[in-house]
Amino acid sequence: MELSYLDYTVFILYVGLVVLIGFWVARREKKTSRHYFLAGNQLPWYAIGASLIASSVSTEQFIGEVGFAYRYGIAVANWEWSVFPAMTVMIVFFVPFYLRKHISTMPEWLEHRFGPSSRITFGIITLLSYIFINLAGVLFAGGLALHTIFGVNLWLAVVTLAVVAGAYTIAGGLASVVWTDLFQTILLLGGGLLVFFLGLNEIGGWEAMRGTGDRAHLILSADHPELPWTGILVLTVSTHLWYYATNQYINQRVLGAKSEWDARAGVILAGFLGLFLTLAVCFPGVIAYRLFPNLENPDKAYPQIVSHLIGPLGYGIRGLVFAALIGAIMSTIDSLVNSCSTVLTIDFYQRLWKPSATEPEMIRVGRFTAAAVLILGVLWTPVVGRWETLFGYFQECWFFMAVPIVVVFVSALLWSRSNNFSATVTLLLCVPMTLLPAVLKTLKVETNSFVLAGILLIPVIAFHVAMSYLKPAPEPTRVRQWIWNRQMLHLPSEERGGARPWYKNLLLWWGLVAAAYLVIYIIFW
């Protein structure tokens, strides 16, 4: 696509504005570690919800998920629409513990519930997965997008993204991340929805887009070779639950909420925005199939449809749409870097090396580790390029790694017999399970990753239970405060105060969003 000077100007102005917002927020933040890593627990619900969406969307959606939808139809929308049950679990079970115990990191929470070894083990797993799976993958995908759009050298593009997104993240910490995310969410959804509605108009509406057969349904038969309903169920109860309830780089903005009400409302808002997110990051692939049914590489579906629909437009709109794509990448990079820095500083430097570290020292270490994480991510990007598809790279790694983590976190809340030993050895299963896709490829074993992950869930649960009985049960008085009870459904006493107006009723808004998802599944079943 030929870009005009106006397109380039709009694109550059957008990136510059994002950086300016990030540095402006950094200058206003107080110089304490709590402000740097958790925005001083001052984040309102709307910033949390928007940041959750921006952080969860990157090129693997705009390129990979669109390509996946090009292949298989609207069943791929489950990647966005089936997350609401996991978000509900987060609201009901995890948010009360995280906020009331003033947790800073997910590994820290495990130490409170179990002990030091589970914290260190999960901290290492978190860092390795974020740097070598998430960050490297997002950097490579972003560099590839810049290379495709502007003809920039791929590796120069990767380094440029790392420097630009890293600059304001290192300067301002979580506050800079969240407030730039809020700005970028508007353009991210706006640009994606523009592509969707233009495409929908061109092909003749909803029915023309849906097509017929398996491509027209959200839920496919159990014998479907790629997306059986059994696999989608595993995605819902395992991968999504890991992603939205135990994931540091997603949950960090929830940990920085100014109240438990804001934390819960923010997650509900993210669920509401997810209704529209699918239109922006999935359905363009279904539309592209109707317009260009013979693409050899489905990952080219999004560039193809953008070129076709946005190419003829002027007034800088092309530059704005590509800015939305790059904004999605930057918002994920900044979240990953900030989260890695938080875990390295709080769970390793302060916990193991220097418990007496001063506030300026904690911030200094946070900035240094953020820079180190970016460098490692850049150096690993060539490995990502060896994968056949971007979406496959992320999903195959996540399917299996999520299983042990979900088992440990859920048992921590619901089963008092679960202990530090069983949690630690179960978490260690993440290593062989993450390597499993590569082993299966090497051995040329054909299998459905969704279904296999679901099958493995059963022995992992059995393993965790068995390991729990090899060591004495935890002290009841210590564990009782970490086991969920029905009182957690209510806001803490200090937030109940007077009667809230009807429009601040969380159950009302949760019910409306849940009803919207239910209607969608009834229509597209």
Secondary structure, 3 states (H helix, E strand, C coil): CCCCHHHHHHHHHHHHHHHHHHHHHHHHCCCCHHHHHHHHHCECHHHHHHHHHHHHCCHHHHHHHHHHHHHHHHHHHHHHHCCHHHHHHHHHHHHHHHHHCCCCCHHHHHHHHCCHHHHHHHHHHHHHHHHHHHHHHHHHHHHHHHHHHHCCCHHHHHHHHHHHHHHHHHHHCHHHHHHHHHHHHHHHHHHHHHHHHHHHHHHCCHHHHHCCHHHHCCCCCCCCCCCCHHHHHHHHHHHHHHHHHCCHHHHHHHHCECCHHHHHHHHHHHHHHHHHHHHHHCHHHHHHHHHCCCCCCHHHHHHHHHHHHHCCCCCCHHHHHHHHHHHHHHHHHHHHHHHHHHHHHHHHHHHHHCCCCCHHHHHHHHHHHHHHHHHHHHHHHHHHCCCCCHHHHHHHHHHHHHHHHHHHHHHHHHCCCCCHHHHHHHHHCHHHHHHHHHHHHHCCCCCCHHHHHHHHHHHHHHHHHHHHCCCCCCCHHHHHHHCCCHHHHCCCHHHHCCCCCHHHCHHHHHHHHHHHHHHHHHHHC
